[in-house]
Amino acid sequence: MKLGVDVSEYNGTIDWPTVAKHKDFALIRVSIGTGFDATGLDNLPAAKRAGLTAYAYHYLLPGDPVAQASIFRSASMSAQMALLDVEQVGLTFADVQRFAKAYAPPLTIFTGRGFWASREFGDPDGSTIGPLWHSEYPNVLPTPLDSAPEWHPGYGGWNEALFWQYTDKGVVPGIVHPCDLDAFRGPVLPGESVILTANSTATTNHLAEVSKGTQLFDVSGQPLVQYSADYTIVLVGPGSGAFDFTIVTHNGVLQYALVRTADLRNKRPVQSTDTATLQAKIAAAQAALA
């Protein structure tokens, strides 16, 4: 479970190094309509310097979505993920589609059931655009947080939320005013980096699915593979803490794998294309770790 904050100019000046001691990521508004958030362009790099995974979002307003997409693109270049906030009365799904097409890079939709599934908006299939950052504030937060039913909101074609904004009354050291708080259930945030080493303890005794959008590096710091939003990386740990191999799948079909050998210990990971052998190794590792 990873925890984060959601901020805009209304949160005032933020002490990001202090926030980073308590949170893992930040969702930062950088633009609204055809203008910039007053603090977003400073907050985005400041949050990253403090060590937080930093995401940028645009607050969509009725009007020209193509012009708004252009503004957001210029403001979100350095973000580790881009989101579109859809909750303003007067918007249509056509506005969202036009924005997404004009923006081009993958988008995550930030919204709530009360807006998206309303009679006016019509509950269209938003999953065709991207995953969901769901906003819903329960009266009582469940323990543990990752057991909440809000992770399965059941609207807009989304069976599961990628992120969940669970309150707008959060108190976080480093932020003067109350702020929105968010959660992510996966072990590695979208946009985070994973270091593959012969002695890593990151996934001891279990399988860990690395979130879409992650960059994987070898021990020398060189990127192993950069993949699109449709790809998933799975790291398999044999129990000693080392990674046996790395599997990359596309829509569940094996595409690419890196197998740990002596070459990897010498910082030379190798690619294997022997699908049958890899599938057997995957099955054996899953059985051993079950």
Backbone torsions as a table, in degrees:
resi	resn	phi	psi	omega
1	MET	NA	130.7	176.5
2	LYS	-117.9	142.0	-176.9
3	LEU	-120.7	145.2	-176.9
4	GLY	-149.0	-177.9	-178.8
5	VAL	-123.5	159.4	-179.2
6	ASP	-129.5	116.9	-171.6
7	VAL	-134.4	160.2	174.1
8	SER	-147.2	-171.1	-179.8
9	GLU	-60.0	-22.2	-179.1
10	TYR	-70.4	-12.7	179.1
11	ASN	-89.5	0.2	176.1
12	GLY	72.4	-161.0	179.4
13	THR	-75.4	130.9	-174.0
14	ILE	-113.7	135.3	175.6
15	ASP	-90.8	89.2	-172.4
16	TRP	-65.7	-39.1	176.7
17	PRO	-58.3	-34.9	177.3
18	THR	-71.3	-42.9	178.0
19	VAL	-58.7	-40.3	-176.9
20	ALA	-64.6	-19.2	176.8
21	LYS	-74.8	-15.3	-174.2
22	HIS	-120.9	-18.0	-175.5
23	LYS	-131.2	162.8	-176.7
24	ASP	-102.3	-28.6	-175.8
25	PHE	-148.0	165.5	179.3
26	ALA	-138.2	134.1	173.5
27	LEU	-103.6	116.7	-169.0
28	ILE	-121.0	125.0	175.1
29	ARG	-74.9	125.3	179.5
30	VAL	-112.6	-17.3	-179.5
31	SER	-154.2	156.4	179.0
32	ILE	-146.7	126.8	-176.3
33	GLY	58.8	-127.4	178.2
34	THR	-106.5	24.4	178.3
35	GLY	-130.1	170.5	-179.8
36	PHE	-96.3	148.6	169.8
37	ASP	-65.6	140.4	-173.6
38	ALA	-63.6	-25.4	-177.1
39	THR	-118.0	-11.5	-171.6
40	GLY	-59.6	-41.4	-176.4
41	LEU	-69.8	-19.9	173.0
42	ASP	-89.7	-37.9	-176.5
43	ASN	-66.9	-37.0	-175.3
44	LEU	-60.6	-54.5	178.8
45	PRO	-69.4	-31.6	180.0
46	ALA	-65.5	-39.9	178.1
47	ALA	-65.2	-40.7	179.3
48	LYS	-65.7	-41.4	179.1
49	ARG	-62.6	-31.1	-178.9
50	ALA	-77.4	-8.1	177.4
51	GLY	102.0	5.1	178.1
52	LEU	-85.4	148.1	167.4
53	THR	-75.2	123.5	-169.5
54	ALA	-115.4	123.8	178.4
55	TYR	-112.1	147.6	-179.8
56	ALA	-111.3	143.0	173.9
57	TYR	-134.8	153.4	177.4
58	HIS	-112.5	134.9	176.3
59	TYR	-93.3	109.1	-175.1
60	LEU	-77.1	131.8	177.0
61	LEU	-117.2	155.7	172.5
62	PRO	-57.9	141.0	-176.4
63	GLY	140.2	-157.2	-176.0
64	ASP	-78.2	105.0	-178.7
65	PRO	-69.5	-26.7	179.5
66	VAL	-67.7	-43.9	177.4
67	ALA	-63.9	-38.2	179.4
68	GLN	-67.0	-38.0	178.4
69	ALA	-63.2	-36.8	179.2
70	SER	-65.1	-42.8	177.4
71	ILE	-61.1	-46.8	-177.4
72	PHE	-64.9	-39.8	-179.9
73	ARG	-59.6	-41.7	-179.2
74	SER	-69.4	-25.6	-176.6
75	ALA	-92.9	-16.8	-171.3
76	SER	-112.2	13.7	-174.8
77	MET	-56.2	-37.7	-174.8
78	SER	-92.3	0.5	-177.4
79	ALA	-73.0	151.7	179.6
80	GLN	-87.2	-8.8	171.2
81	MET	-165.1	148.2	-178.2
82	ALA	-114.4	137.0	180.0
83	LEU	-127.7	152.1	176.3
84	LEU	-117.4	119.4	-179.3
85	ASP	-86.7	115.0	-176.5
86	VAL	-119.1	98.9	-179.3
87	GLU	-156.5	5.9	-176.1
88	GLN	-86.7	127.2	177.5
89	VAL	-57.1	136.4	-179.9
90	GLY	105.0	-12.9	177.8
91	LEU	-77.4	154.5	173.7
92	THR	-124.2	163.5	178.1
93	PHE	-65.2	-30.0	176.4
94	ALA	-61.0	-36.5	176.3
95	ASP	-60.8	-44.5	-178.9
96	VAL	-63.8	-44.2	-179.7
97	GLN	-63.3	-42.6	-179.8
98	ARG	-65.9	-39.4	177.9
99	PHE	-62.3	-49.1	-177.3
100	ALA	-60.6	-41.4	179.9
101	LYS	-66.3	-40.2	-178.7
102	ALA	-73.4	-33.9	-178.5
103	TYR	-71.0	-40.3	173.7
104	ALA	82.7	-58.5	179.3
105	PRO	-62.0	158.9	-179.3
106	PRO	-57.2	142.5	-179.7
107	LEU	-122.4	145.2	167.6
108	THR	-103.4	138.1	-178.7
109	ILE	-94.1	125.8	174.0
110	PHE	-101.8	120.0	179.9
111	THR	-165.5	-177.6	177.0
112	GLY	-135.2	160.7	-178.1
113	ARG	-59.3	-39.6	-176.7
114	GLY	-58.5	-31.9	177.8
115	PHE	-91.1	-54.8	-170.8
116	TRP	-62.9	-40.6	-177.2
117	ALA	-94.1	13.7	178.8
118	SER	-70.2	161.7	178.5
119	ARG	-61.2	-36.9	-176.8
120	GLU	-68.9	-43.0	-176.1
121	PHE	-84.8	-32.2	168.4
122	GLY	95.3	2.0	178.6
123	ASP	55.4	52.3	178.5
124	PRO	-72.9	169.0	-178.2
125	ASP	-81.1	91.8	179.8
126	GLY	-75.7	-15.4	-179.6
127	SER	-65.5	-16.3	176.7
128	THR	-70.6	-18.2	179.8
129	ILE	-96.4	-43.4	-179.0
130	GLY	176.1	-179.3	179.8
131	PRO	-70.4	172.6	-174.0
132	LEU	-108.4	132.4	164.6
133	TRP	-104.6	100.2	-169.9
134	HIS	-85.6	136.4	177.7
135	SER	-113.4	117.4	176.6
136	GLU	-162.0	132.4	-175.0
137	TYR	-111.9	99.5	179.0
138	PRO	-71.8	154.5	178.8
139	ASN	-65.4	-35.9	179.2
140	VAL	-130.2	123.8	179.6
141	LEU	-76.1	133.5	179.6
142	PRO	-74.5	157.5	174.6
143	THR	-125.9	119.5	0.4
144	PRO	-76.9	161.6	-175.6
145	LEU	-63.8	-30.5	-176.6
146	ASP	-76.8	0.4	177.1
147	SER	-95.6	0.5	-174.7
148	ALA	-66.7	142.2	176.3
149	PRO	-66.8	-17.1	-179.7
150	GLU	-63.5	-16.0	176.5
151	TRP	-70.2	-13.8	179.2
152	HIS	-124.0	74.1	-169.9
153	PRO	-70.6	-29.4	174.4
154	GLY	70.0	40.8	172.7
155	TYR	-143.8	165.2	174.8
156	GLY	61.0	17.7	-178.2
157	GLY	81.3	0.8	-179.4
158	TRP	-92.9	119.3	176.4
159	ASN	-83.4	-23.1	-178.1
160	GLU	-148.7	144.5	177.6
161	ALA	-87.9	138.0	175.2
162	LEU	-73.3	-44.8	175.1
163	PHE	-128.1	162.4	177.9
164	TRP	-137.5	121.2	171.5
165	GLN	-89.5	114.4	-168.2
166	TYR	-108.8	-6.9	174.8
167	THR	-161.3	155.3	173.6
168	ASP	-114.1	16.4	-177.4
169	LYS	-123.7	32.9	-177.9
170	GLY	-72.5	144.8	175.0
171	VAL	-115.3	116.6	-175.4
172	VAL	-130.0	126.3	174.8
173	PRO	-55.0	132.2	-178.2
174	GLY	101.9	-12.9	177.8
175	ILE	-122.7	119.4	-172.9
176	VAL	-68.4	-46.8	-174.5
177	HIS	-93.9	155.1	174.9
178	PRO	-55.2	144.8	-176.3
179	CYS	-136.8	167.5	176.0
180	ASP	-75.5	143.7	177.3
181	LEU	-118.8	145.5	-173.8
182	ASP	-134.7	160.0	179.1
183	ALA	-136.6	152.3	176.0
184	PHE	-134.5	131.4	-172.5
185	ARG	-87.3	-15.9	-175.8
186	GLY	-77.8	167.5	-179.4
187	PRO	-78.6	-26.0	-178.6
188	VAL	-132.8	126.8	-177.3
189	LEU	-70.3	148.6	170.9
190	PRO	-55.7	129.5	179.8
191	GLY	94.7	-13.7	176.0
192	GLU	-71.8	161.7	176.3
193	SER	-103.8	142.3	176.5
194	VAL	-117.7	127.8	180.0
195	ILE	-97.5	122.9	179.4
196	LEU	-93.8	114.5	179.5
197	THR	-131.4	163.8	-178.9
198	ALA	-72.5	-18.0	-176.3
199	ASN	-123.1	23.3	-177.5
200	SER	-66.3	145.9	177.3
201	THR	-113.8	16.6	-172.8
202	ALA	-66.7	-29.8	-176.1
203	THR	-131.1	40.3	-178.5
204	THR	-56.6	126.5	172.3
205	ASN	65.6	19.9	175.1
206	HIS	-158.4	165.1	174.6
207	LEU	-88.8	137.7	178.4
208	ALA	-126.8	119.5	177.3
209	GLU	-85.0	122.2	-179.6
210	VAL	-86.7	132.3	-171.4
211	SER	-62.4	151.7	177.5
212	LYS	-61.5	135.7	-179.4
213	GLY	102.1	-1.5	-177.6
214	THR	-81.4	146.0	174.0
215	GLN	-103.3	129.9	-179.7
216	LEU	-103.5	134.8	-178.4
217	PHE	-120.9	154.5	172.4
218	ASP	-92.6	-178.1	-173.8
219	VAL	-66.6	-18.6	178.9
220	SER	-88.2	-2.7	-179.9
221	GLY	91.4	2.9	179.6
222	GLN	-85.8	139.5	179.7
223	PRO	-67.4	134.9	177.8
224	LEU	-86.4	-45.7	-179.7
225	VAL	-158.4	138.3	172.4
226	GLN	-115.2	126.3	-172.2
227	TYR	-130.5	164.4	-175.0
228	SER	-84.4	-180.0	-175.3
229	ALA	-66.0	-14.6	-179.0
230	ASP	-88.7	-1.4	-175.1
231	TYR	-105.4	151.5	178.0
232	THR	-128.9	139.4	174.3
233	ILE	-108.7	135.9	174.9
234	VAL	-123.1	128.7	176.4
235	LEU	-100.6	130.9	-178.4
236	VAL	-113.0	121.4	179.3
237	GLY	-104.1	132.6	-174.1
238	PRO	-84.4	0.0	180.0
239	GLY	113.8	-27.8	176.9
240	SER	-83.3	-11.0	-178.7
241	GLY	104.7	-13.2	-179.4
242	ALA	-84.5	155.4	174.9
243	PHE	-88.0	122.0	176.2
244	ASP	-70.7	-47.5	-179.2
245	PHE	-163.8	167.7	-179.5
246	THR	-122.5	129.3	-177.5
247	ILE	-111.6	133.4	175.1
248	VAL	-116.6	123.0	179.9
249	THR	-119.6	154.0	175.3
250	HIS	-123.9	113.9	-176.2
251	ASN	52.3	39.7	175.9
252	GLY	83.9	-1.1	-178.2
253	VAL	-104.6	129.3	-179.2
254	LEU	-59.1	128.4	-179.3
255	GLN	-118.5	-35.9	-166.2
256	TYR	-160.4	140.8	176.7
257	ALA	-147.5	145.4	176.5
258	LEU	-114.8	121.8	-175.4
259	VAL	-106.3	132.5	-178.8
260	ARG	-76.2	120.2	179.0
261	THR	-136.2	-172.3	175.6
262	ALA	-60.1	-31.6	178.7
263	ASP	-62.5	-37.5	179.5
264	LEU	-66.6	-38.4	178.5
265	ARG	-64.3	-24.3	175.6
266	ASN	-94.6	19.2	177.6
267	LYS	66.8	31.4	177.8
268	ARG	-129.5	74.5	178.2
269	PRO	-61.9	145.7	-177.6
270	VAL	-115.2	152.7	176.4
271	GLN	-98.2	133.9	175.8
272	SER	-111.8	137.0	177.9
273	THR	-114.2	9.5	178.7
274	ASP	-81.0	87.9	-172.8
275	THR	-59.3	-43.3	-177.5
276	ALA	-61.9	-43.7	179.6
277	THR	-64.5	-42.9	-179.4
278	LEU	-64.7	-42.2	179.6
279	GLN	-62.5	-37.9	177.8
280	ALA	-65.6	-40.9	177.9
281	LYS	-64.6	-41.6	178.6
282	ILE	-61.0	-47.9	-178.3
283	ALA	-62.2	-41.2	-179.2
284	ALA	-65.9	-41.5	179.8
285	ALA	-66.7	-40.9	178.7
286	GLN	-63.7	-39.6	179.0
287	ALA	-66.3	-40.9	-178.3
288	ALA	-68.0	-30.9	-176.2
289	LEU	-95.5	-5.0	-178.1
290	ALA	-67.5	NA	NA
